[in-house]
C-alpha cells in the first residue's frame, strides 16, 4: 500500500475546496471522551456540520438516524437529545463494560426522470426497495445513484471489545486491525474497510487533525486502501482526528449526468472521529 502524507498550505486548501465545494462542510460527531473507567459513566456527544472541524459554525447534524449500541450489540437509548442552531447534542449512559458504537447510517437513491416535458427529481426517502414505485408510468431518461453515508464513533468503558464491529454488509464499514480506542501518537494503526461486506481496494482515505481554525496548513494525510481494504496511518501527534473514506469516482463521473436508464451509480462514504493519546 502506498501512503502519501501531505502538509497542505492554506492556498492548497482553498484550491481543494474550490475543486470540490461540498467538502468544505464536514459532518462529525464528537464524544466528550473515548476511553473511560468507573461506574455510572456517561458520555456526551456533540454533532454538527462545519468548515472548521469540531467547531460549531454552520449547522447541526440531525439526530433522526443516530443510534447507539452497547458492547453486546443491543441497542441503547440516546438521552437528553437537543438540536440547536449550530449543533445537536445527546447523552449515552454507559451501563456495560466494553466498546460502544454510536452511528448514523443513511441509505437513499437520488436521481431524476423526464415526464410530460419536465425533469422531475426523485422524492426524498427513495430507496432501492421503493424505487420502482417512485418512478411514474411513462417516465423516461431515468437517472439514479445509490448512496450510503455512514458516520460513527466508538467509546470504550474498561477493556476494548469488538462485538459492535460486526459488519452489516451495507455501505463502507470499519473492521479494526488496530482498535480505534487504542491509538497513540507516533505509532502506526491499521484499519480495514469493507464495501457492502467485502474488503474494498482503492477507497480514498482522508485524515485531518482537529483544530484547523488555528493553523495555516490542514495537516492532511491522504491514503488509499490496498487489495485487502486495509490502510495504515502513523499519528503525528496526540489529539482528535477526522477520518473520511469514500468510494472512488467512476471514470467520466461528474462530467455530465449519468446515462439514462443505466444501472444506479454506487456512492458511499464513511466518517469517524478518533482520539489519539500521548504515548
KEKE-3310 file (N, C-alpha, C; in steps of 0.2 Angstrom, whole numbers, plus 5000, padded with zeros to 4 digits):
npx = (5004:5003:5006:5003:5008:5002:5007:4997:4997:4988:4984:4983:4973:4962:4962:4958:4945:4939:4939:4931:4917:4908:4915:4920:4911:4910:4904:4902:4904:4907:4913:4913:4922:4933:4939:4935:4933:4926:4911:4893:4894:4894:4893:4894:4889:4893:4886:4888:4889:4902:4914:4927:4934:4926:4921:4907:4899:4891:4879:4868:4870:4857:4847:4839:4843:4852:4859:4863:4874:4876:4891:4887:4880:4867:4854:4855:4849:4847:4849:4843:4842:4845:4843:4851:4854:4867:4872:4869:4866:4868:4866:4874:4871:4883:4881:4887:4902:4915:4916:4907:4896:4891:4881:4876:4868:4863:4854:4850:4842:4846:4841:4833:4820:4812:4796:4781:4787:4795:4808:4809:4813:4818:4808:4812:4817:4817:4822:4832:4822:4810:4811:4805:4791:4792:4794:4785:4773:4777:4788:4804:4821:4828:4838:4849:4857:4864:4866:4875:4878:4888:4891:4901:4906:4916:4917:4925:4922:4932:4940:4944:4932:4925:4913:4903:4908:4904:4900:4887:4885:4882:4886:4901:4911:4920:4933:4942:4959:4969:4962:4950:4950:4962:4974:4989:5000:5014:5013:5009:4993:4982:4968:4954:4943:4927:4916:4900:4901:4912:4930:4937:4946:4956:4948:4947:4955:4955:4963:4962:4968:4960:4956:4959:4956:4965:4977:4988:4990:4982:4987:4984:4982:4983:4977:4976:4966:4972:4974:4967:4958:4964:4972:4985:4990:5001:5001:5004:5004:4996:4979:4963:4956:4949:4941:4938:4931:4929:4920:4929:4928:4919:4925:4923:4913:4904:4907:4895:4878:4872:4870:4855:4843:4852:4861:4860:4872:4885:4888:4897:4901:4911:4913:4922:4927:4942:4951:4968:4980:4993:5009)
npy = (4994:5011:5026:5043:5057:5073:5090:5102:5119:5135:5140:5129:5122:5130:5129:5116:5116:5124:5115:5105:5110:5105:5098:5107:5108:5098:5084:5078:5069:5071:5064:5067:5060:5046:5035:5027:5024:5017:5018:5021:5029:5041:5048:5062:5068:5079:5085:5090:5100:5107:5120:5122:5109:5102:5113:5124:5131:5131:5121:5111:5093:5082:5072:5061:5049:5043:5031:5021:5008:4995:4986:4972:4972:4976:4988:5004:5018:5035:5049:5064:5072:5086:5099:5113:5129:5128:5115:5098:5089:5075:5062:5047:5033:5024:5008:4996:4986:4988:4991:5003:5008:5022:5028:5034:5030:5031:5027:5029:5033:5044:5054:5057:5060:5061:5068:5071:5082:5088:5089:5079:5077:5063:5059:5064:5051:5040:5024:5009:4999:5004:5011:5008:5010:5024:5030:5036:5029:5030:5038:5044:5044:5040:5043:5038:5036:5026:5029:5028:5034:5034:5038:5037:5034:5028:5022:5017:5008:5003:4988:4986:4980:4970:4967:4976:4979:4970:4968:4975:4973:4983:4997:5007:5001:5000:4988:4984:4982:4988:4993:5006:5014:5013:5021:5029:5043:5044:5030:5017:5013:5002:4999:4991:4992:4989:4987:4985:4973:4967:4966:4981:4988:5002:5013:5030:5038:5050:5059:5071:5081:5089:5106:5115:5128:5136:5135:5136:5126:5111:5099:5087:5070:5059:5044:5027:5013:4996:4980:4972:4980:4987:5000:5010:5021:5033:5042:5059:5067:5069:5070:5075:5067:5068:5056:5052:5041:5036:5030:5028:5040:5035:5032:5046:5051:5065:5072:5075:5071:5055:5041:5039:5028:5019:5007:5010:5022:5019:5025:5029:5034:5036:5041:5045:5050:5050:5048:5051:5046:5053:5045)
npz = (5000:4996:5004:5006:5014:5016:5019:5018:5012:5016:5004:4996:5002:5000:4986:4985:4991:4981:4971:4975:4982:4991:5000:5009:5020:5033:5041:5057:5073:5090:5104:5122:5129:5124:5130:5145:5163:5178:5187:5184:5172:5160:5143:5133:5118:5104:5089:5073:5057:5049:5044:5050:5058:5072:5078:5081:5068:5057:5054:5063:5065:5061:5071:5068:5062:5071:5081:5095:5101:5113:5121:5119:5108:5108:5106:5112:5122:5117:5126:5133:5121:5110:5098:5092:5085:5079:5082:5087:5102:5113:5126:5132:5142:5149:5153:5152:5152:5140:5122:5114:5101:5092:5080:5063:5049:5033:5020:5003:4987:4974:4961:4944:4932:4917:4912:4904:4897:4907:4919:4933:4950:4960:4974:4992:5003:4994:4991:4987:4988:4986:4974:4961:4963:4965:4953:4940:4929:4911:4913:4907:4902:4915:4928:4941:4957:4969:4986:5001:5017:5031:5047:5061:5078:5092:5108:5123:5138:5151:5146:5129:5117:5103:5098:5092:5080:5071:5054:5044:5031:5022:5013:5017:5029:5045:5050:5063:5063:5071:5086:5087:5099:5104:5102:5098:5098:5086:5084:5072:5065:5059:5049:5042:5028:5023:5009:5006:5013:5009:5008:5002:4989:4984:4990:4994:5007:5019:5031:5044:5056:5071:5075:5065:5063:5069:5063:5048:5039:5033:5038:5032:5029:5016:5009:5002:5001:5002:4992:5001:5007:5017:5027:5033:5046:5053:5067:5069:5081:5097:5099:5092:5077:5061:5051:5034:5022:5006:4991:4976:4962:4948:4931:4921:4928:4935:4924:4917:4917:4923:4911:4904:4910:4914:4925:4943:4949:4961:4976:4991:5008:5022:5039:5053:5070:5078:5093:5098:5109:5120:5120)
capx = (5000:5006:5003:5005:5006:5003:5005:4994:4996:4982:4982:4981:4967:4957:4961:4954:4938:4936:4938:4925:4915:4904:4920:4921:4907:4912:4899:4906:4901:4912:4911:4916:4928:4933:4941:4933:4933:4922:4904:4889:4898:4890:4897:4890:4891:4891:4886:4887:4892:4905:4920:4932:4932:4925:4918:4900:4898:4887:4873:4868:4869:4851:4848:4834:4845:4858:4858:4869:4874:4881:4896:4884:4876:4860:4853:4855:4845:4850:4846:4844:4843:4843:4846:4851:4856:4873:4874:4865:4869:4864:4870:4873:4873:4887:4879:4890:4909:4917:4916:4901:4896:4886:4882:4871:4868:4858:4853:4845:4843:4845:4840:4828:4817:4808:4789:4777:4791:4798:4813:4807:4818:4815:4807:4816:4815:4818:4827:4832:4816:4804:4812:4801:4785:4793:4795:4778:4772:4778:4794:4809:4828:4828:4845:4849:4863:4863:4870:4875:4883:4889:4895:4900:4911:4917:4918:4926:4922:4936:4944:4941:4929:4924:4906:4900:4911:4901:4898:4880:4885:4879:4890:4908:4911:4927:4934:4948:4965:4970:4956:4950:4951:4969:4978:4994:5005:5020:5013:5005:4987:4979:4961:4952:4937:4923:4911:4894:4903:4918:4936:4937:4953:4955:4944:4950:4955:4957:4964:4963:4968:4956:4960:4962:4955:4971:4984:4988:4990:4977:4990:4980:4985:4979:4979:4971:4965:4976:4970:4963:4954:4967:4976:4989:4991:5005:4998:5010:5004:4990:4973:4957:4957:4943:4943:4933:4933:4924:4921:4932:4923:4920:4928:4918:4908:4905:4907:4889:4873:4873:4867:4848:4841:4858:4861:4862:4879:4886:4892:4897:4906:4911:4916:4923:4931:4946:4956:4974:4983:5000:5012)
capy = (5000:5017:5031:5049:5062:5079:5095:5107:5126:5137:5141:5122:5120:5134:5126:5109:5117:5126:5110:5101:5114:5101:5095:5112:5107:5091:5082:5074:5068:5072:5062:5070:5056:5040:5030:5029:5019:5018:5016:5026:5033:5044:5051:5067:5069:5085:5083:5096:5100:5114:5121:5120:5103:5102:5120:5125:5137:5130:5119:5105:5086:5080:5065:5056:5042:5042:5026:5018:5001:4993:4981:4966:4973:4978:4995:5008:5024:5042:5053:5072:5075:5093:5102:5120:5132:5126:5109:5094:5085:5070:5058:5040:5031:5018:5004:4989:4987:4986:4996:5006:5012:5027:5029:5036:5027:5034:5024:5033:5033:5050:5054:5061:5057:5066:5066:5077:5088:5091:5085:5079:5074:5058:5062:5062:5045:5035:5018:5003:4995:5008:5015:5006:5014:5031:5032:5035:5026:5035:5042:5042:5046:5039:5043:5036:5035:5023:5032:5026:5038:5031:5042:5033:5035:5022:5024:5011:5008:4997:4985:4986:4974:4970:4965:4981:4980:4965:4971:4974:4972:4989:5003:5007:4999:4999:4982:4986:4978:4991:4995:5013:5017:5011:5024:5033:5047:5040:5023:5015:5010:4999:4998:4988:4995:4984:4990:4980:4967:4964:4971:4986:4991:5008:5018:5036:5039:5057:5060:5078:5083:5094:5112:5118:5135:5139:5134:5138:5120:5106:5093:5081:5063:5055:5037:5023:5006:4991:4975:4969:4985:4990:5007:5011:5028:5034:5048:5063:5070:5067:5074:5072:5066:5066:5052:5051:5036:5037:5026:5032:5042:5031:5036:5050:5053:5072:5076:5075:5067:5048:5039:5037:5021:5014:5004:5016:5023:5017:5030:5028:5037:5034:5047:5044:5054:5046:5052:5049:5048:5054:5039)
capz = (5000:4995:5008:5005:5019:5013:5023:5014:5014:5015:4997:4993:5005:4996:4979:4986:4992:4975:4966:4977:4987:4996:5005:5014:5025:5035:5046:5063:5080:5095:5111:5127:5130:5120:5134:5151:5168:5183:5187:5182:5167:5154:5138:5130:5111:5100:5082:5069:5051:5049:5040:5054:5062:5079:5080:5079:5065:5051:5055:5067:5062:5063:5075:5066:5061:5075:5086:5099:5103:5119:5119:5117:5102:5110:5105:5118:5122:5117:5131:5133:5114:5109:5092:5092:5079:5076:5084:5091:5107:5117:5131:5132:5148:5148:5158:5152:5150:5133:5117:5112:5095:5091:5072:5059:5043:5029:5013:4999:4980:4971:4954:4941:4927:4912:4912:4901:4895:4913:4923:4940:4955:4964:4981:4997:5006:4989:4992:4981:4989:4984:4968:4956:4964:4965:4946:4937:4922:4906:4914:4903:4904:4922:4930:4948:4960:4976:4991:5008:5021:5037:5052:5068:5083:5096:5115:5127:5145:5153:5141:5122:5114:5096:5095:5089:5073:5066:5048:5042:5024:5018:5013:5019:5036:5048:5054:5066:5065:5077:5089:5087:5105:5107:5097:5102:5094:5084:5082:5066:5066:5053:5049:5036:5026:5019:5005:5006:5016:5006:5008:4996:4987:4981:4993:4996:5014:5021:5039:5046:5063:5073:5077:5059:5064:5072:5059:5041:5035:5036:5041:5030:5027:5011:5008:4998:5004:4997:4989:5006:5010:5023:5026:5039:5047:5059:5070:5070:5087:5101:5098:5088:5070:5057:5045:5029:5017:5000:4985:4970:4957:4942:4925:4917:4933:4936:4918:4914:4920:4921:4906:4905:4911:4916:4932:4948:4951:4968:4980:4998:5012:5029:5043:5060:5074:5083:5098:5098:5115:5120:5121)
cpx = (5004:5003:5007:5003:5008:5002:5003:4994:4989:4979:4980:4975:4961:4956:4957:4947:4935:4934:4932:4922:4911:4909:4922:4917:4907:4907:4904:4902:4907:4910:4915:4922:4928:4935:4939:4934:4928:4915:4899:4892:4893:4895:4892:4893:4888:4891:4884:4890:4895:4911:4926:4930:4932:4923:4911:4899:4894:4880:4873:4867:4862:4851:4843:4837:4851:4855:4864:4868:4879:4886:4893:4880:4869:4859:4852:4851:4849:4846:4847:4845:4841:4846:4845:4852:4862:4875:4868:4869:4865:4869:4869:4876:4877:4886:4883:4898:4910:4916:4909:4901:4890:4887:4875:4872:4862:4859:4848:4847:4841:4844:4835:4825:4813:4801:4785:4781:4795:4803:4811:4812:4814:4814:4811:4813:4815:4823:4827:4825:4810:4805:4807:4794:4786:4794:4788:4778:4773:4784:4799:4816:4829:4836:4845:4856:4861:4868:4870:4881:4883:4894:4895:4907:4911:4919:4919:4926:4926:4940:4940:4938:4927:4918:4903:4903:4909:4898:4891:4880:4883:4884:4897:4908:4919:4927:4941:4953:4968:4964:4956:4950:4957:4974:4983:4999:5011:5019:5008:4999:4985:4972:4959:4945:4933:4918:4906:4897:4909:4924:4936:4944:4951:4951:4949:4950:4958:4957:4966:4963:4964:4960:4962:4960:4961:4978:4983:4987:4985:4980:4987:4984:4980:4982:4974:4971:4969:4971:4965:4959:4958:4971:4979:4991:4996:5003:5004:5010:4997:4985:4967:4958:4950:4945:4937:4936:4927:4926:4924:4927:4924:4922:4922:4913:4909:4906:4901:4884:4874:4869:4860:4847:4846:4857:4863:4869:4879:4890:4891:4902:4905:4915:4916:4927:4935:4950:4962:4978:4990:5003:5014)
cpy = (5006:5022:5037:5054:5069:5085:5101:5114:5129:5138:5134:5120:5124:5131:5119:5111:5120:5121:5106:5105:5110:5099:5100:5111:5099:5089:5077:5074:5068:5070:5066:5066:5049:5034:5031:5023:5021:5015:5022:5031:5035:5047:5056:5068:5075:5082:5089:5095:5107:5114:5119:5114:5104:5109:5120:5131:5137:5128:5112:5098:5084:5073:5060:5049:5040:5037:5024:5011:4999:4988:4974:4966:4975:4985:4999:5015:5031:5046:5060:5075:5082:5095:5109:5123:5130:5119:5105:5091:5080:5066:5051:5037:5024:5013:4997:4991:4985:4992:4997:5009:5016:5029:5031:5033:5028:5030:5027:5032:5040:5050:5058:5057:5063:5063:5072:5083:5091:5086:5085:5075:5068:5061:5060:5055:5039:5030:5013:4999:4998:5012:5014:5010:5021:5034:5031:5032:5032:5039:5039:5045:5046:5039:5042:5035:5032:5026:5029:5030:5035:5036:5039:5035:5029:5025:5018:5012:5002:4995:4985:4979:4975:4968:4970:4982:4975:4969:4970:4972:4977:4995:5002:5006:4998:4992:4984:4981:4981:4994:5003:5017:5015:5014:5029:5036:5043:5033:5022:5011:5007:4997:4995:4990:4990:4989:4984:4973:4964:4969:4975:4989:4997:5014:5024:5037:5046:5057:5067:5079:5089:5101:5116:5126:5139:5138:5135:5132:5115:5101:5087:5075:5060:5048:5033:5016:5001:4986:4972:4974:4988:4996:5008:5019:5029:5041:5053:5066:5068:5072:5071:5072:5065:5062:5051:5046:5036:5032:5031:5034:5038:5036:5040:5053:5060:5076:5077:5071:5059:5046:5037:5030:5016:5012:5010:5016:5021:5022:5029:5032:5035:5040:5044:5049:5050:5051:5048:5051:5049:5047:5038)
cpz = (5000:4999:5007:5010:5016:5018:5018:5016:5013:5008:4994:4996:5001:4989:4980:4987:4986:4970:4968:4983:4992:5002:5011:5021:5027:5041:5051:5069:5084:5102:5116:5130:5126:5124:5141:5156:5173:5183:5186:5178:5161:5149:5134:5123:5108:5093:5078:5062:5051:5045:5044:5059:5069:5082:5077:5075:5058:5052:5059:5063:5065:5066:5073:5065:5065:5080:5090:5101:5108:5116:5117:5111:5102:5109:5112:5117:5121:5121:5131:5126:5114:5102:5092:5085:5075:5078:5087:5097:5111:5122:5130:5138:5147:5153:5158:5150:5143:5128:5114:5105:5094:5083:5069:5052:5038:5022:5009:4991:4978:4964:4951:4935:4923:4912:4909:4900:4901:4916:4930:4944:4958:4971:4986:5000:5001:4991:4986:4982:4986:4977:4963:4957:4964:4958:4942:4930:4917:4907:4909:4905:4912:4924:4938:4950:4967:4981:4998:5011:5028:5041:5059:5072:5088:5103:5119:5134:5148:5147:5134:5120:5107:5093:5091:5082:5068:5060:5047:5035:5019:5019:5015:5027:5039:5051:5057:5066:5071:5080:5089:5093:5109:5102:5101:5097:5093:5083:5076:5068:5060:5054:5042:5035:5021:5015:5003:5008:5014:5006:5001:4995:4984:4984:4995:5003:5016:5029:5040:5053:5065:5074:5071:5059:5066:5069:5052:5037:5038:5040:5038:5028:5022:5010:5004:5001:4999:4995:4995:5010:5016:5021:5033:5040:5053:5061:5072:5077:5091:5098:5094:5081:5067:5051:5040:5024:5012:4995:4980:4965:4950:4936:4922:4922:4934:4930:4914:4918:4918:4915:4907:4905:4913:4923:4937:4949:4959:4971:4987:5002:5019:5033:5050:5064:5079:5087:5099:5105:5115:5122:5129)
residu = (UNK:UNK:UNK:UNK:UNK:UNK:UNK:UNK:UNK:UNK:UNK:UNK:UNK:UNK:UNK:UNK:UNK:UNK:UNK:UNK:UNK:UNK:UNK:UNK:UNK:UNK:UNK:UNK:UNK:UNK:UNK:UNK:UNK:UNK:UNK:UNK:UNK:UNK:UNK:UNK:UNK:UNK:UNK:UNK:UNK:UNK:UNK:UNK:UNK:UNK:UNK:UNK:UNK:UNK:UNK:UNK:UNK:UNK:UNK:UNK:UNK:UNK:UNK:UNK:UNK:UNK:UNK:UNK:UNK:UNK:UNK:UNK:UNK:UNK:UNK:UNK:UNK:UNK:UNK:UNK:UNK:UNK:UNK:UNK:UNK:UNK:UNK:UNK:UNK:UNK:UNK:UNK:UNK:UNK:UNK:UNK:UNK:UNK:UNK:UNK:UNK:UNK:UNK:UNK:UNK:UNK:UNK:UNK:UNK:UNK:UNK:UNK:UNK:UNK:UNK:UNK:UNK:UNK:UNK:UNK:UNK:UNK:UNK:UNK:UNK:UNK:UNK:UNK:UNK:UNK:UNK:UNK:UNK:UNK:UNK:UNK:UNK:UNK:UNK:UNK:UNK:UNK:UNK:UNK:UNK:UNK:UNK:UNK:UNK:UNK:UNK:UNK:UNK:UNK:UNK:UNK:UNK:UNK:UNK:UNK:UNK:UNK:UNK:UNK:UNK:UNK:UNK:UNK:UNK:UNK:UNK:UNK:UNK:UNK:UNK:UNK:UNK:UNK:UNK:UNK:UNK:UNK:UNK:UNK:UNK:UNK:UNK:UNK:UNK:UNK:UNK:UNK:UNK:UNK:UNK:UNK:UNK:UNK:UNK:UNK:UNK:UNK:UNK:UNK:UNK:UNK:UNK:UNK:UNK:UNK:UNK:UNK:UNK:UNK:UNK:UNK:UNK:UNK:UNK:UNK:UNK:UNK:UNK:UNK:UNK:UNK:UNK:UNK:UNK:UNK:UNK:UNK:UNK:UNK:UNK:UNK:UNK:UNK:UNK:UNK:UNK:UNK:UNK:UNK:UNK:UNK:UNK:UNK:UNK:UNK:UNK:UNK:UNK:UNK:UNK:UNK:UNK:UNK:UNK:UNK:UNK:UNK:UNK:UNK:UNK:UNK:UNK:UNK:UNK:UNK:UNK:UNK:UNK:UNK:UNK:UNK:UNK:UNK:UNK)
# end
